[in-house]
Each structure stands twice: as C-alpha cells, then as structure tokens.
Amino acid sequence: MTMTRRFLVLLVLAFLSVSVSYAQNSARKSEKKASIALDSTVARLGVFPKSDSKRTTVYTFKNVGNDKLVFYDGGGDCGCITVSYPDKPIKPGKKGKIIVTYNGHNISPGKFNRKIYFAVSGKPQQFILRLTGEMTKN
C-alpha cells in the first residue's frame, strides 16, 4: 500500500470511529428517564405535647424527567411513622404528594429526627426524607 492509500484508510477509520461514538452518546442522552424534584426534604413538626402526639405533614414533588415516575417502596425508620405515596405512575411534568404521619403515642418525649426511605424508578433511584420535632410530656 502506498503512503497516500494508508493515510486515506486511516482517515476513513477515524471518521467511522467518531461517528459510532457520537451515535452512542446521542442514544444515551435520549433515553427516557424519570427524575424527582422535591420541594423540600425536611419537615419540621415543631414542639407538641404527648397528649396530642399525632402529626401529619405533606412533602410535594414534581417529575422533571421525560418518563413516568413509579414509587417502588417507602417507609420510616420507626414504627411511629406511616407513609402514603402515589400508587400510580406520575407523568412527566406532573406533581405528586407524599403524606407522612408521626404518632408518638408509644414513644418517650423528647426531640426526634426520623428518616423516611424511598425507592423510585427515576433519578435518584433512592432518596431520604427527614422528619424533625420535639414531643413534650404534656
């Protein structure tokens, strides 16, 4: 092979390599993925008496991705927390709610900082919400 011919073959191979790489990157960028954007990850319940220890708060979010957002699992780090999250997929651009109830009836008074764990189909695949407050004796 002549030097010119080798140069042309290498040039064509380099062009094909760049084209394949560009096509793969474009395919990755266009993948459909859900993405959750929470308005807040911490709810502060304030100070309240044990005689009135049941408190409910709502976390709001939006699916900012381009695919449906599905909740797979969610729950608190304590039996004192109940969680309600969407049981149907959230479409792109739509908002949703997570309702969390704290019941300190069987808990000793004092400050608390609880975590609520979730697994979803989008980015991030797992996230944590926090619930803080202080329950007094009465």
C-alpha positions as CSV (number, residue, x, y, z in Angstrom):
1,M,0.0,0.0,0.0
2,T,1.2,3.4,-0.8
3,M,1.6,6.1,1.8
4,T,-1.4,8.1,0.4
5,R,-3.7,5.0,0.5
6,R,-2.7,4.2,4.1
7,F,-3.5,7.8,5.1
8,L,-6.9,7.6,3.4
9,V,-7.7,4.3,5.1
10,L,-6.7,5.6,8.5
11,L,-8.8,8.8,7.9
12,V,-11.9,6.7,7.0
13,L,-11.4,4.5,10.1
14,A,-11.0,7.6,12.3
15,F,-14.2,9.1,10.8
16,L,-16.2,5.9,11.4
17,S,-14.9,5.7,15.0
18,V,-16.0,9.2,15.7
19,S,-19.4,8.6,14.1
20,V,-20.1,5.5,16.1
21,S,-19.1,7.2,19.3
22,Y,-21.3,10.2,18.6
23,A,-24.3,7.9,17.8
24,Q,-23.8,6.0,21.1
25,N,-23.7,9.3,23.1
26,S,-26.8,10.6,21.4
27,A,-28.7,7.4,22.1
28,R,-27.7,7.6,25.8
29,K,-28.8,11.2,26.0
30,S,-32.2,10.5,24.5
31,E,-33.0,7.6,26.9
32,K,-36.3,8.1,28.8
33,K,-35.8,8.6,32.5
34,A,-37.9,9.9,35.3
35,S,-36.5,12.4,37.7
36,I,-37.9,13.5,41.0
37,A,-37.5,17.1,42.3
38,L,-38.7,17.5,45.9
39,D,-39.8,20.9,47.1
40,S,-38.3,20.0,50.5
41,T,-36.6,17.0,52.1
42,V,-37.1,18.1,55.7
43,A,-40.4,18.7,57.6
44,R,-40.2,20.3,61.0
45,L,-43.2,19.4,63.2
46,G,-42.2,21.9,65.9
47,V,-43.0,21.3,69.6
48,F,-46.1,19.5,70.6
49,P,-47.4,17.6,73.7
50,K,-47.6,13.8,74.0
51,S,-51.3,14.1,74.7
52,D,-51.7,15.3,71.1
53,S,-48.8,13.3,69.5
54,K,-50.2,12.5,66.1
55,R,-48.9,14.9,63.4
56,T,-49.2,14.7,59.6
57,T,-47.1,16.5,57.0
58,V,-47.0,16.6,53.2
59,Y,-43.9,16.6,51.0
60,T,-44.6,17.7,47.4
61,F,-42.5,16.8,44.4
62,K,-42.5,17.1,40.6
63,N,-41.4,14.6,37.9
64,V,-39.0,16.7,36.0
65,G,-37.8,13.8,33.8
66,N,-39.2,12.6,30.5
67,D,-40.7,9.2,31.6
68,K,-43.2,8.1,34.2
69,L,-42.1,8.1,37.8
70,V,-43.0,5.0,39.8
71,F,-42.7,4.6,43.6
72,Y,-41.5,1.0,44.4
73,D,-41.2,1.3,48.2
74,G,-41.3,3.7,51.1
75,G,-41.2,3.6,54.8
76,G,-39.9,5.2,58.0
77,D,-37.1,4.1,60.3
78,C,-39.6,3.7,63.2
79,G,-43.0,2.1,63.7
80,C,-44.2,5.6,64.8
81,I,-44.2,6.7,61.1
82,T,-46.8,5.8,58.4
83,V,-46.2,6.8,54.8
84,S,-48.6,7.2,51.9
85,Y,-47.1,7.7,48.5
86,P,-48.6,7.6,44.9
87,D,-49.6,4.1,43.8
88,K,-49.9,5.2,40.2
89,P,-47.1,6.4,37.9
90,I,-46.6,10.2,37.9
91,K,-46.4,11.5,34.3
92,P,-43.5,13.8,33.2
93,G,-44.2,17.4,34.3
94,K,-46.8,16.4,36.9
95,K,-46.7,16.9,40.7
96,G,-47.4,14.5,43.5
97,K,-47.6,14.2,47.2
98,I,-46.1,12.1,49.9
99,I,-48.1,12.1,53.2
100,V,-46.2,11.2,56.4
101,T,-47.8,10.8,59.8
102,Y,-45.9,10.7,63.0
103,N,-47.6,9.1,66.0
104,G,-45.6,9.5,69.3
105,H,-48.2,7.7,71.5
106,N,-45.8,4.8,72.3
107,I,-42.6,7.0,72.1
108,S,-40.8,8.7,75.0
109,P,-41.0,12.5,74.9
110,G,-38.0,14.4,73.6
111,K,-36.5,15.7,70.3
112,F,-36.6,13.4,67.3
113,N,-35.0,13.3,63.9
114,R,-36.6,10.5,61.8
115,K,-35.8,9.3,58.3
116,I,-38.2,8.0,55.6
117,Y,-36.6,5.9,52.8
118,F,-37.9,5.6,49.3
119,A,-37.1,3.7,46.1
120,V,-38.4,5.0,42.8
121,S,-37.9,4.4,39.1
122,G,-36.2,7.7,38.4
123,K,-33.2,9.8,39.4
124,P,-32.3,9.4,42.1
125,Q,-33.4,5.8,42.5
126,Q,-33.3,6.1,46.3
127,F,-33.8,9.1,48.5
128,I,-34.4,10.0,52.1
129,L,-36.8,12.5,53.7
130,R,-36.4,13.7,57.3
131,L,-39.0,14.5,59.9
132,T,-37.9,16.5,63.0
133,G,-39.6,17.9,66.1
134,E,-39.9,17.7,69.8
135,M,-42.6,16.0,71.8
136,T,-43.1,17.2,75.4
137,K,-44.6,15.4,78.3
138,N,-47.8,17.4,78.1
